[in-house]
């Protein structure tokens, strides 16, 4: 009976560790997706600023 309780405790700990690892991976994936979106927005902003600067320069010349 004692071994059965130890096996149940180990199984419970293993399940909690697997859940924690899955949550950690999900959190990292979410952070990565958010960072990608921010980088895309920054790229678009930079492209718009570059186009605006080229247009302004062309008007001066």
C-alpha positions in Angstrom: 0.0 0.0 0.0 2.9 2.3 0.8 4.3 1.9 -2.7 1.0 2.7 -4.3 0.8 6.1 -2.4 4.4 6.9 -3.5 3.5 6.0 -7.1 0.4 8.3 -7.0 2.5 11.1 -5.5 5.1 10.7 -8.2 2.4 10.7 -10.9 0.8 13.8 -9.4 4.2 15.6 -9.3 5.0 14.5 -12.9 1.6 15.8 -14.1 2.1 19.2 -12.3 5.6 19.5 -13.9 4.2 18.7 -17.3 1.4 21.3 -16.8 4.0 23.9 -15.7 6.2 23.2 -18.7 3.2 23.4 -21.1 2.2 26.8 -19.5 5.8 28.0 -19.8 5.9 27.1 -23.5 2.6 28.7 -24.2 3.7 31.9 -22.4 6.9 32.0 -24.5 5.0 31.4 -27.7 2.6 34.2 -26.8 5.5 36.6 -26.1 7.2 35.7 -29.3 4.0 36.4 -31.3 3.6 39.7 -29.6 7.2 40.7 -30.3 6.8 39.7 -34.0 3.7 41.9 -34.2 5.6 44.8 -32.6 8.5 44.4 -35.0 6.1 44.3 -38.0 4.5 47.6 -36.8 7.9 49.2 -36.3 8.9 48.2 -39.7 5.8 49.6 -41.3 6.3 52.9 -39.3 9.9 53.1 -40.5 8.8 52.5 -44.1 6.2 55.2 -43.9 8.7 57.7 -42.3 11.2 56.8 -45.1 8.6 57.4 -47.8 7.6 60.7 -46.2 11.2 61.8 -46.0 11.8 60.9 -49.7 8.7 62.8 -50.7 9.7 65.8 -48.7 13.2 65.8 -50.2 11.8 65.4 -53.7 9.6 68.5 -53.1 12.7 70.5 -52.0 14.7 69.6 -55.1 
